[in-house]
C-alpha cells in the first residue's frame, strides 16, 4: 500500500522551489547522519527544471552520490539520454566527484547494461532519496502499464510503448528501497493519470511504496 502526501502548488515555479528545498534538506540530514547522500535521478522536463535550480544551490557536493532510475538505450551523447540532460542542466556545474556519479551504461544494450547496473547496486543498501516523474499513461521510470516488470535491481525493457522501445529501469522494489521518494508532477496532460492514481487504480506510479511513504509535488490544477 502506497502512503501519499500531496504538496499542491499554484505554479510550476512554486513546485520547483519547494521540491529543491526539500531535496537540499534531505541531503543535509543524510550527510549529517550518515556522511553521504545517495540520490536517484529521474528524466523529464519537470525534473530538469529542478536540476537547474540545484545547479545554483550551495551544498556539500563532495558527499553526494548520484544514480539514475532509468535510461534509454541510446549513445551517451544522444539528446534524449536522461544522463545527458542531468549533466547539462546540473551535474556539470557542481563539484560532485566523478566516481560518485553512476550512469546507467544503456549504450551496451538493455541486457548487458541492466546486468552491469545491477552489479553496481548490489552492495548499496537504501537510497536516501528517489526522484520520479509521472507519464500521461501513469508510468514512472520505465515501468509502463500492461508490461512485465523485472524484479532485479535493474532490468531490461525491450518493448516500451514510447520510443525508444529498448530501455533499462530500476525495478519497483529497488525504487521503493529508499528513505524518501519524491514525485514531481506538472502539466495538464497528466490530469487523467493523477485522477487514476487518486482513485486507487493500479497505475505503475502507485506501486512505488517506500516504508515512509511518497511525497508528491504537484500543480494544484491537476487535483481539481
TIROMI-123575 format. One line per field, with one value per residue: residue in one letter; x, y, z of N, C-alpha, C in turn. Coordinates in nm, 4 decimals, decimal comma. Example, Ala and Ser with C-alpha at 12.3 -4.5 7.8 and 13.67 -1.06 7.14 Angstrom:
2
rest = (A S)
n_x = (1,3190 1,2850)
n_y = (-0,5690 -0,2250)
n_z = (0,7800 0,7080)
ca_x = (1,2300 1,3670)
ca_y = (-0,4500 -0,1060)
ca_z = (0,7800 0,7140)
c_x = (1,3200 1,2900)
c_y = (-0,3300 0,0030)
c_z = (0,7800 0,7870)
***
This chain:
224
rest = (X X X X X X X X X X X X X X X X X X X X X X X X X X X X X X X X X X X X X X X X X X X X X X X X X X X X X X X X X X X X X X X X X X X X X X X X X X X X X X X X X X X X X X X X X X X X X X X X X X X X X X X X X X X X X X X X X X X X X X X X X X X X X X X X X X X X X X X X X X X X X X X X X X X X X X X X X X X X X X X X X X X X X X X X X X X X X X X X X X X X X X X X X X X X X X X X X X X X X X X X X X X X X X X X X X X X X X X X X X X X X X X X)
n_x = (0,0852 0,0630 0,1658 0,0728 0,1651 0,0443 0,1648 0,0520 0,0752 0,0529 0,1790 0,4249 0,6749 0,6633 0,6307 0,8787 1,0588 0,9857 1,0282 1,3063 1,4023 1,3258 1,4791 1,7397 1,7261 1,6906 1,9362 2,1149 2,0378 2,0898 2,3664 2,4568 2,3763 2,4749 2,6927 2,6860 2,4956 2,2720 2,1276 1,8695 1,8066 1,5545 1,4241 1,2942 1,0937 0,9983 1,1625 1,4031 1,3831 1,3982 1,6620 1,8042 1,7659 1,8991 2,1565 2,2341 2,2535 2,3980 2,5786 2,6985 2,8580 3,0554 2,9799 2,7647 2,6047 2,5236 2,2657 2,0669 1,7240 1,6170 1,6966 1,7367 1,8166 2,0457 2,3157 2,5669 2,5905 2,3517 2,0687 1,8370 1,9062 1,8723 2,0848 2,2520 2,0896 2,0793 2,3479 2,3917 2,2097 2,2696 2,4721 2,7226 2,7902 2,8457 3,0615 3,0460 3,2131 3,3526 3,3600 3,1445 2,9161 2,6926 2,6228 2,3796 2,4843 2,3529 2,4067 2,5209 2,3246 2,0028 2,0107 2,2869 2,3538 2,1699 2,2495 2,5080 2,4498 2,2948 2,4925 2,6471 2,4674 2,4293 2,5603 2,4743 2,2737 1,9792 1,8609 1,8871 1,7156 1,4760 1,3962 1,1145 0,9119 0,5924 0,4184 0,1893 0,0392 0,0498 0,2911 0,6101 0,9610 1,0892 0,8690 0,6047 0,2466 0,0680 0,2813 0,5417 0,7327 1,0658 1,2223 1,4755 1,7490 1,8130 1,6563 1,6022 1,4287 1,2360 1,0224 0,9035 0,6256 0,6669 0,8982 1,2566 1,2084 1,3750 1,5102 1,6458 1,5576 1,5274 1,3843 1,0504 1,0604 1,3251 1,3310 1,1618 1,3117 1,4101 1,4772 1,3307 1,0889 1,0268 0,7815 0,7517 0,5263 0,3753 0,1871 -0,0907 -0,1530 -0,1205 -0,3398 -0,5451 -0,3993 -0,3280 -0,5830 -0,6554 -0,4629 -0,5296 -0,7745 -0,7137 -0,6542 -0,4521 -0,1995 0,1396 0,2921 0,1767 0,2754 0,5181 0,6417 0,7758 0,8700 0,8330 0,6547 0,5399 0,6175 0,4425 0,4914 0,3057 0,1165 -0,1532 -0,3810 -0,4087 -0,5330 -0,7936)
n_y = (-0,1195 0,2131 0,4977 0,8322 1,1747 1,4778 1,7635 2,0492 2,2994 2,6348 2,7056 2,6039 2,7073 2,7542 2,4911 2,3788 2,5283 2,4502 2,1721 2,1670 2,2809 2,0813 1,8643 1,9562 1,9802 1,7117 1,6131 1,7488 1,6412 1,3648 1,3644 1,4691 1,2663 1,0241 1,0739 1,0722 1,1223 0,9588 0,9727 0,9210 0,9896 1,1270 1,1336 1,3763 1,6788 1,8186 1,7282 1,8266 2,1078 2,1288 2,0357 2,2435 2,4421 2,3284 2,3404 2,5961 2,6064 2,6004 2,3476 2,0541 1,9171 1,7237 1,5047 1,3928 1,1302 0,9953 0,8307 0,6710 0,6393 0,5296 0,4648 0,5422 0,3272 0,4419 0,6189 0,7664 1,0442 1,1200 1,3304 1,2578 1,1109 1,0509 1,0887 1,2685 1,4976 1,5478 1,6046 1,8327 2,0184 2,0325 1,8526 1,8939 2,1379 2,1477 2,0421 1,7476 1,4484 1,2659 0,9867 0,9314 0,9538 0,7617 0,6457 0,4829 0,2268 0,2270 0,2273 -0,0113 -0,1837 -0,3286 -0,5737 -0,6312 -0,3809 -0,3552 -0,5688 -0,4871 -0,2538 -0,3528 -0,4917 -0,2808 -0,1786 -0,3773 -0,3877 -0,1666 -0,0289 0,1062 0,3752 0,7303 0,9212 0,9069 1,0363 1,0822 1,0921 1,1368 0,9795 1,0410 0,8144 0,7035 0,5853 0,5436 0,6081 0,3601 0,1941 0,0685 0,0691 -0,2399 -0,3974 -0,6428 -0,6288 -0,6416 -0,7999 -0,7649 -0,5584 -0,3712 -0,3826 -0,5136 -0,3472 -0,4111 -0,3471 -0,0915 0,1324 0,3902 0,5644 0,5413 0,1866 0,0153 0,0034 0,0658 0,0030 0,0736 -0,1556 -0,1732 -0,2559 -0,1932 0,0835 0,1478 0,0976 0,3058 0,5868 0,8163 0,9158 1,1221 1,2414 1,4330 1,6316 1,7811 1,9720 1,9731 1,7491 1,5344 1,4969 1,2940 1,0668 1,1355 1,1470 0,8766 0,7646 0,8774 0,7610 0,5067 0,3283 0,0762 0,2038 0,2222 0,4107 0,3914 0,1713 0,2129 0,1963 0,3027 0,2477 0,4829 0,6288 0,8287 1,1496 1,3865 1,6315 1,8663 2,0316 2,2327 2,2501 2,0019 1,8465 1,9080)
n_z = (0,0000 -0,0917 0,0738 0,0588 0,0336 -0,0540 -0,2104 -0,3004 -0,5527 -0,6774 -0,9087 -1,1559 -1,0953 -0,8188 -0,7349 -0,8148 -0,6589 -0,3982 -0,4113 -0,4630 -0,2242 -0,0433 -0,1383 -0,0857 0,1926 0,2581 0,1731 0,3456 0,5949 0,5553 0,5105 0,7485 0,9259 0,8170 0,6580 0,3824 0,0796 -0,1014 -0,4049 -0,6402 -0,9748 -1,1947 -1,5332 -1,7735 -1,8244 -1,5961 -1,3752 -1,4879 -1,4663 -1,1906 -1,1523 -1,2679 -1,0805 -0,8616 -0,9570 -0,9020 -0,6348 -0,3024 -0,1634 0,0125 -0,1957 -0,2334 -0,0867 -0,2070 -0,3850 -0,6945 -0,8720 -1,1302 -1,2240 -1,4563 -1,8038 -2,1512 -2,4225 -2,5881 -2,7581 -2,5416 -2,5854 -2,6947 -2,7420 -2,6070 -2,3893 -2,0443 -1,8707 -2,0084 -2,0104 -1,7328 -1,6747 -1,8358 -1,7336 -1,4660 -1,3288 -1,4462 -1,3505 -1,0841 -0,8103 -0,7735 -0,7059 -0,9776 -0,9648 -0,8111 -0,9508 -1,1008 -1,3911 -1,5937 -1,8045 -2,0695 -2,3386 -2,3947 -2,4534 -2,3610 -2,2078 -2,1286 -2,0221 -1,8095 -1,6477 -1,5756 -1,4299 -1,2211 -1,0901 -0,9914 -0,8065 -0,6186 -0,3713 -0,2462 -0,0019 0,1282 -0,0708 -0,0189 -0,1232 -0,3790 -0,6895 -0,8953 -1,1919 -1,3587 -1,6114 -1,8890 -1,9179 -1,6724 -1,6156 -1,4514 -1,4064 -1,6190 -1,6064 -1,7432 -1,8022 -1,8281 -1,8950 -1,8342 -1,5481 -1,4412 -1,1529 -1,0686 -0,9467 -1,1499 -1,4648 -1,7978 -2,0580 -2,3353 -2,4982 -2,4774 -2,4857 -2,5631 -2,7705 -2,7287 -2,7845 -2,6411 -2,3236 -1,9929 -1,6616 -1,3115 -1,0820 -0,9420 -0,6757 -0,6109 -0,6444 -0,4421 -0,2219 -0,0351 0,1722 0,1308 -0,1163 -0,3860 -0,5990 -0,8944 -1,0477 -1,3161 -1,5616 -1,7757 -1,9255 -1,7606 -1,6091 -1,6175 -1,5465 -1,2857 -1,1699 -1,1929 -1,0262 -0,7755 -0,7387 -0,6773 -0,8823 -1,0357 -1,1398 -1,2689 -1,1136 -0,8643 -0,7375 -0,6254 -0,3218 -0,0639 0,2806 0,4351 0,2902 0,0050 -0,1247 -0,3066 -0,5285 -0,6805 -0,9368 -0,8429 -1,0030 -1,1183 -0,9355 -0,9239)
ca_x = (0,0000 0,1426 0,1287 0,0981 0,1490 0,0308 0,2104 -0,0079 0,1345 -0,0234 0,2569 0,5415 0,7864 0,6473 0,6568 1,0227 1,1242 0,9591 1,0975 1,4507 1,4276 1,3145 1,5959 1,8564 1,7075 1,7175 2,0816 2,1779 2,0098 2,1601 2,5109 2,4783 2,3539 2,5460 2,8125 2,6686 2,3588 2,2527 2,0121 1,8353 1,7505 1,4519 1,4273 1,1733 1,1030 0,9781 1,2904 1,5067 1,3708 1,4519 1,8080 1,8567 1,7691 2,0060 2,2863 2,2644 2,2487 2,5206 2,5604 2,8204 2,8523 3,1524 2,9188 2,6505 2,6279 2,4137 2,2240 1,9586 1,6121 1,6021 1,7720 1,7074 1,9319 2,0948 2,4536 2,5766 2,5773 2,2219 1,9932 1,7283 1,9563 1,8493 2,2131 2,2984 2,0088 2,1189 2,4784 2,3826 2,1308 2,3128 2,5889 2,8469 2,8077 2,8744 3,1780 3,0276 3,3223 3,3128 3,3397 3,0204 2,8037 2,6807 2,5372 2,3414 2,5519 2,2475 2,4597 2,5611 2,2048 1,9248 2,0517 2,4184 2,3505 2,0981 2,3343 2,6177 2,3994 2,2583 2,6177 2,6822 2,3711 2,4082 2,6145 2,4164 2,1501 1,8747 1,8873 1,8335 1,6040 1,4493 1,3116 1,0384 0,8106 0,4684 0,3809 0,0470 -0,0244 0,0706 0,4200 0,7169 1,0848 1,0436 0,7688 0,4882 0,1292 0,0437 0,4065 0,6021 0,8461 1,1615 1,2388 1,6150 1,7716 1,7919 1,6115 1,5958 1,2979 1,2505 0,9032 0,8393 0,5311 0,7192 1,0328 1,2902 1,1492 1,4717 1,5475 1,6832 1,4894 1,5281 1,2579 0,9664 1,1093 1,4507 1,2958 1,0947 1,4107 1,4619 1,4249 1,2302 1,0589 0,9567 0,7291 0,7389 0,4176 0,3200 0,1379 -0,2309 -0,1646 -0,1098 -0,4587 -0,6130 -0,3130 -0,3416 -0,7160 -0,6482 -0,3779 -0,6038 -0,8870 -0,6554 -0,6307 -0,3150 -0,1014 0,2755 0,3389 0,1173 0,3398 0,6410 0,5886 0,8758 0,8059 0,7979 0,5583 0,5869 0,5770 0,4089 0,4922 0,2132 0,0389 -0,2849 -0,4849 -0,4237 -0,6086 -0,9332)
ca_y = (0,0000 0,3344 0,6137 0,9513 1,3098 1,5654 1,9013 2,1187 2,4307 2,7154 2,7246 2,5171 2,7708 2,7247 2,3477 2,3546 2,5884 2,3660 2,0442 2,1900 2,2990 1,9502 1,7838 2,0065 1,9422 1,5681 1,5969 1,7939 1,5443 1,2397 1,3846 1,4858 1,1404 0,9087 1,1174 1,0571 1,1410 0,8779 1,0287 0,8621 1,0933 1,0968 1,2112 1,4525 1,8240 1,8697 1,7133 1,9138 2,2399 2,1143 2,0265 2,3767 2,5131 2,2708 2,3853 2,7273 2,5938 2,5752 2,2215 1,9752 1,8309 1,6128 1,3918 1,3441 1,0166 1,0032 0,7147 0,7022 0,5468 0,4590 0,5238 0,4958 0,2606 0,5311 0,6590 0,8590 1,1842 1,1434 1,4356 1,2023 1,0387 1,1158 1,1292 1,3901 1,6077 1,5772 1,6711 1,9662 2,1093 2,0385 1,7823 1,9524 2,2706 2,1358 1,9536 1,6103 1,3673 1,1869 0,8458 0,9197 0,9679 0,6268 0,6495 0,3523 0,2074 0,1782 0,2121 -0,1517 -0,2621 -0,3474 -0,6860 -0,6100 -0,2598 -0,3822 -0,6553 -0,4054 -0,1606 -0,4347 -0,5211 -0,1589 -0,1543 -0,4923 -0,3637 -0,0422 -0,0532 0,2036 0,5100 0,8338 0,9868 0,8725 1,1307 1,0177 1,1684 1,0652 0,9905 1,0570 0,6827 0,6573 0,5185 0,6141 0,5473 0,2935 0,0960 0,1061 -0,0144 -0,3531 -0,4662 -0,7227 -0,5578 -0,7292 -0,7810 -0,7406 -0,4167 -0,3048 -0,4844 -0,4745 -0,3181 -0,4319 -0,3126 0,0290 0,1895 0,5187 0,5445 0,4162 0,0715 -0,0517 0,0879 -0,0012 0,0676 0,0105 -0,2223 -0,1068 -0,2876 -0,1207 0,2243 0,1605 0,0788 0,4406 0,6576 0,9096 0,9171 1,2431 1,2508 1,5686 1,6152 1,9056 1,9624 1,9314 1,6165 1,4312 1,5043 1,1649 0,9762 1,1739 1,1026 0,7313 0,7415 0,9133 0,6683 0,3767 0,2389 0,0245 0,2556 0,1909 0,5010 0,3561 0,0545 0,2543 0,2020 0,3039 0,2406 0,6147 0,6921 0,9096 1,2898 1,4195 1,7747 1,8640 2,1524 2,2215 2,2335 1,8603 1,7815 1,9542)
ca_z = (0,0000 -0,1031 0,1546 -0,0230 0,0869 -0,1698 -0,1910 -0,4143 -0,5801 -0,7723 -1,0314 -1,1695 -1,0268 -0,6767 -0,7197 -0,8251 -0,5429 -0,2823 -0,4297 -0,4453 -0,0809 0,0220 -0,1767 -0,0125 0,3323 0,2660 0,1616 0,4704 0,7005 0,5263 0,5293 0,8928 0,9967 0,7606 0,5870 0,2374 0,0313 -0,2221 -0,4735 -0,7690 -1,0604 -1,2956 -1,6558 -1,7994 -1,8177 -1,4605 -1,3034 -1,5445 -1,4054 -1,0554 -1,1598 -1,2964 -0,9521 -0,7795 -1,0110 -0,8444 -0,4891 -0,2274 -0,0918 0,0355 -0,3135 -0,2247 -0,0164 -0,2834 -0,4750 -0,7896 -0,9503 -1,2234 -1,2138 -1,5829 -1,9151 -2,2868 -2,4837 -2,6923 -2,7303 -2,4274 -2,6253 -2,7580 -2,6741 -2,5276 -2,2724 -1,9155 -1,8123 -2,0734 -1,9584 -1,5955 -1,6774 -1,8955 -1,6515 -1,3253 -1,2764 -1,4973 -1,2915 -0,9407 -0,7929 -0,7261 -0,7612 -1,0952 -0,9290 -0,7345 -1,0443 -1,1577 -1,5089 -1,6464 -1,9336 -2,1589 -2,4741 -2,4107 -2,4814 -2,2390 -2,1253 -2,0701 -1,9413 -1,6853 -1,5652 -1,5207 -1,3286 -1,1057 -1,0195 -0,9179 -0,6990 -0,5308 -0,2377 -0,1959 0,0722 0,0974 -0,1194 0,0698 -0,1907 -0,5188 -0,7622 -1,0008 -1,2627 -1,3898 -1,7518 -1,9184 -1,9026 -1,5357 -1,5947 -1,3826 -1,4568 -1,7420 -1,5678 -1,8238 -1,7760 -1,9159 -1,9264 -1,7285 -1,4898 -1,3757 -1,0092 -1,0373 -0,9154 -1,2793 -1,5598 -1,9386 -2,1178 -2,4793 -2,5762 -2,4232 -2,5814 -2,6086 -2,8236 -2,7955 -2,7159 -2,5550 -2,2100 -1,8683 -1,5494 -1,1807 -1,0541 -0,8423 -0,5413 -0,5850 -0,6278 -0,3123 -0,1154 -0,0175 0,2889 0,0811 -0,2591 -0,4298 -0,7353 -0,9461 -1,1445 -1,3695 -1,6991 -1,7830 -1,9875 -1,6565 -1,5233 -1,6082 -1,4691 -1,1450 -1,1270 -1,1756 -0,9087 -0,6550 -0,7228 -0,6430 -0,9946 -1,0222 -1,2355 -1,2217 -1,0076 -0,7352 -0,6756 -0,5577 -0,1855 0,0425 0,4121 0,4877 0,2022 -0,1075 -0,1300 -0,4451 -0,5542 -0,7942 -0,9653 -0,7802 -1,1045 -1,1518 -0,8297 -0,9287)
c_x = (0,0889 0,0843 0,1665 0,0759 0,1521 0,0735 0,1645 0,0484 0,0587 0,0486 0,3711 0,6609 0,7823 0,6775 0,8069 1,0981 1,1075 1,0329 1,2482 1,4848 1,4225 1,4321 1,7173 1,8464 1,7362 1,8670 2,1517 2,1586 2,0873 2,3100 2,5429 2,4703 2,4421 2,6690 2,8029 2,5215 2,3454 2,1192 1,9935 1,7606 1,6464 1,4799 1,3004 1,1895 1,0871 1,1023 1,4006 1,5026 1,4215 1,6045 1,8706 1,8608 1,8807 2,1436 2,3289 2,2704 2,3883 2,4979 2,6948 2,8307 2,9462 3,0915 2,7943 2,6935 2,5035 2,3925 2,1089 1,8505 1,5859 1,6821 1,7274 1,8331 1,9728 2,2404 2,4593 2,5546 2,4406 2,1395 1,8838 1,7761 1,9258 1,9795 2,2658 2,2209 2,0538 2,2546 2,4663 2,3106 2,1877 2,4510 2,7213 2,8809 2,8383 2,9844 3,1479 3,1396 3,2738 3,2822 3,2163 2,8973 2,7953 2,5759 2,5029 2,4072 2,4580 2,2944 2,5064 2,4433 2,1320 1,9718 2,1828 2,4190 2,2815 2,1818 2,4467 2,5664 2,3524 2,3809 2,6619 2,5946 2,3692 2,4579 2,5655 2,2868 2,0424 1,9317 1,8359 1,7121 1,5966 1,3561 1,2439 0,9446 0,6865 0,4359 0,2307 -0,0300 -0,0048 0,2041 0,5130 0,8448 1,0495 0,9557 0,6386 0,3695 0,1150 0,1665 0,4526 0,7261 0,9372 1,1702 1,3856 1,6310 1,7501 1,7532 1,5993 1,4520 1,3149 1,1342 0,8303 0,7445 0,5699 0,8592 1,1385 1,2350 1,2440 1,5233 1,6003 1,6159 1,5236 1,3899 1,1785 1,0167 1,2379 1,4245 1,2290 1,1912 1,4837 1,3997 1,3177 1,2115 0,9793 0,9100 0,7157 0,6411 0,3651 0,2742 -0,0015 -0,2489 -0,1592 -0,2386 -0,5284 -0,5308 -0,3232 -0,4766 -0,7183 -0,5708 -0,4573 -0,7223 -0,8418 -0,6512 -0,4837 -0,2213 0,0383 0,3243 0,2904 0,1872 0,4758 0,6036 0,6997 0,8067 0,7591 0,6947 0,6225 0,5318 0,5573 0,3974 0,4193 0,1484 -0,1048 -0,3957 -0,5082 -0,5047 -0,7557 -1,0171)
c_y = (0,1247 0,4448 0,7383 1,0782 1,4059 1,7069 1,9809 2,2591 2,5024 2,7361 2,6254 2,5754 2,7422 2,5780 2,3203 2,4103 2,4994 2,2329 2,0602 2,2059 2,1658 1,8588 1,8267 1,9748 1,7937 1,5406 1,6360 1,6926 1,4145 1,2522 1,4005 1,3520 1,0263 0,9460 1,1084 1,0795 1,0692 0,9150 0,9607 0,9667 1,0378 1,1776 1,2934 1,6012 1,8794 1,8472 1,8040 2,0527 2,2384 2,1122 2,1630 2,4619 2,4592 2,3155 2,5186 2,7242 2,5737 2,4501 2,1524 1,8699 1,7109 1,4883 1,3393 1,2264 1,0004 0,8712 0,7586 0,5949 0,4697 0,5314 0,4621 0,4338 0,3353 0,5658 0,7628 1,0052 1,2185 1,2418 1,3809 1,1160 1,1184 1,1662 1,2565 1,5108 1,6471 1,6475 1,8137 2,0649 2,1280 1,9802 1,8386 2,0851 2,2669 2,0312 1,8197 1,5256 1,2756 1,0425 0,8240 0,9460 0,8392 0,6273 0,5070 0,3339 0,1515 0,1630 0,0697 -0,2406 -0,2954 -0,4604 -0,6634 -0,4876 -0,2812 -0,4691 -0,5763 -0,3129 -0,2350 -0,4694 -0,4007 -0,1437 -0,2632 -0,4707 -0,2324 -0,0758 0,0444 0,3270 0,6081 0,9015 0,9387 0,9782 1,0579 1,1181 1,0836 1,0885 1,0028 0,9264 0,6250 0,5900 0,6073 0,5365 0,4855 0,1737 0,1364 0,0154 -0,1268 -0,4324 -0,5497 -0,6491 -0,6570 -0,7015 -0,7716 -0,5940 -0,3320 -0,4124 -0,4254 -0,4539 -0,3266 -0,3768 -0,1930 0,0885 0,3284 0,4959 0,6036 0,2974 0,0011 0,0458 0,0008 0,0753 -0,0025 -0,0484 -0,1437 -0,1333 -0,2123 0,0281 0,2481 0,1472 0,2116 0,5043 0,7586 0,8900 1,0437 1,2235 1,3985 1,5639 1,7519 1,8831 1,9048 1,7933 1,5035 1,4166 1,3692 1,0660 1,0068 1,1291 0,9512 0,6955 0,7654 0,8208 0,5237 0,2787 0,1981 0,0738 0,2269 0,2806 0,4585 0,2401 0,0879 0,2840 0,1942 0,3022 0,3758 0,6865 0,7772 1,0513 1,3279 1,5707 1,7965 2,0013 2,1326 2,1970 2,0876 1,7840 1,8204 1,8653)
c_z = (0,0000 -0,0144 0,0746 0,0570 -0,0316 -0,1331 -0,3127 -0,4278 -0,6906 -0,9046 -1,0358 -1,0949 -0,8772 -0,6474 -0,7185 -0,7051 -0,4202 -0,2927 -0,4085 -0,2982 -0,0071 -0,0137 -0,0965 0,1369 0,3535 0,2608 0,2906 0,5821 0,6782 0,5515 0,6770 0,9664 0,9486 0,6789 0,4361 0,2033 -0,1012 -0,2856 -0,6087 -0,8515 -1,1572 -1,4215 -1,6690 -1,7747 -1,6761 -1,3750 -1,3581 -1,4828 -1,2608 -1,0587 -1,1877 -1,1705 -0,8636 -0,8278 -0,9518 -0,6922 -0,4305 -0,1431 -0,0735 -0,0751 -0,3042 -0,1608 -0,0881 -0,3715 -0,5627 -0,8631 -1,0419 -1,2149 -1,3412 -1,6901 -2,0459 -2,3469 -2,6106 -2,6617 -2,6181 -2,4636 -2,6841 -2,6750 -2,5837 -2,4107 -2,1448 -1,8542 -1,8771 -2,0220 -1,8185 -1,5900 -1,7289 -1,8051 -1,5113 -1,2992 -1,3255 -1,4301 -1,1426 -0,9211 -0,7259 -0,7866 -0,8733 -1,0596 -0,8415 -0,8216 -1,1253 -1,2690 -1,5520 -1,7836 -2,0403 -2,3027 -2,5012 -2,4512 -2,3526 -2,1491 -2,0530 -1,9792 -1,8081 -1,5915 -1,4997 -1,4094 -1,2036 -1,0229 -0,9363 -0,7939 -0,5921 -0,3891 -0,1774 -0,1234 0,0303 0,0279 -0,0139 0,0086 -0,3349 -0,5767 -0,8782 -1,0668 -1,2825 -1,5356 -1,7693 -1,9010 -1,7629 -1,5127 -1,5127 -1,4055 -1,5932 -1,7074 -1,6353 -1,7924 -1,8774 -1,9530 -1,8071 -1,6782 -1,4201 -1,2270 -0,9686 -0,9961 -1,0401 -1,3802 -1,6998 -1,9821 -2,2695 -2,5619 -2,5171 -2,5266 -2,6302 -2,6635 -2,7299 -2,7171 -2,6195 -2,4492 -2,0974 -1,7554 -1,4197 -1,1568 -0,9506 -0,7016 -0,5095 -0,5674 -0,4932 -0,1957 -0,0926 0,1058 0,2509 -0,0689 -0,2886 -0,5739 -0,7719 -1,0622 -1,1876 -1,5132 -1,7048 -1,8447 -1,8851 -1,5755 -1,5082 -1,5271 -1,3201 -1,0907 -1,1037 -1,0490 -0,7809 -0,6310 -0,7036 -0,7592 -0,9951 -1,1323 -1,1827 -1,1084 -0,8698 -0,6657 -0,6151 -0,4131 -0,0809 0,1790 0,4653 0,4029 0,0951 -0,0963 -0,2760 -0,4575 -0,6863 -0,8136 -0,9136 -0,8820 -1,1406 -1,0486 -0,8328 -1,0187)
***
